[in-house]
């Protein structure tokens, strides 16, 4: 095992430079270290000016996603050992504007997410005294996999369509819409379908499939989008055959 | 506001997507190849229509068409077309379980079973065509 490892980190300091540059750091190699540990070593001991996001260090918060050797990964869940002999290239997530160093601007995702109403929509709310909206285990299982999304944005970085067509709603937004559509307590399916059926919604997806491959929580956004397409096409055919019955 | 401070106006950097982005990863290349091989699917459909027209035009037209099909350059072309069609078909069939969630009662049918169902359908359709042509 080597004693040290080289990290090549993409730096962007808007007050100093117009284009990002690469900076090399030599860090100690520890078998138990993740890429995030190496970045924190740089921050604490070598260069305090390096900027990056992180929080939980246990693959839950979804804030430490970066490109490592060209692949979008959670840096808190990627062992340095798997990247030997190095150098290890660390870049900000692809597809997002870079604010500084490894920090991307996620505003676009947040604006789009709000459009699909990622919460339980009710036509009428029953009073709290009547108790909670109950679900069977099967009803929970119907949407549970989509509820695992941690908004880490790896799927956006893996999706070339999002990079080519920035208007595209993107994998996580559609998967999260599906999460609520499949929830037996929700009644907002039709309102979401209007947004999802737009040109920049489900139909912009050409099924590259990488979003599902890189998802650290096995959410399968590509599957959610294709299921939506089937559903939208069936609704369209139904409306054509029986006018007034469609969405 | 303290005059010593100044507002932070970040100048975001937006990277341009390279033209050859589809060479970054094998999966991107496979995706582009899958999309482009749809042209071969269109070619095969047109070829079938032309063949049907030749059948309708009588034995002489059909013989001319068959002779054209048997010429070495056309055979070579159609070997390439066949490989492209197989690639297109197989890559699409393997995506089918992702789009179809089939339920039997409360249980979801496994992806492998959905995939095998598609292969079974393909085999049955091919068998039917073979039976019509070879009987």
Interface residues (C-beta under 8 A of the other chain):
Chain A: X12 X14 X19 X20 X70 X94 X97 X98 X99 X100 X105 X138 X160 X163 X164 X206 X207 X208 X209 X210 X212 X213 X220 X222 X223 X226 X227 X229 X230
Chain B: X10 X11 X12 X13 X14 X15 X17 X21 X22 X24 X25 X27 X28 X31 X35 X95 X98 X99 X100 X101 X106
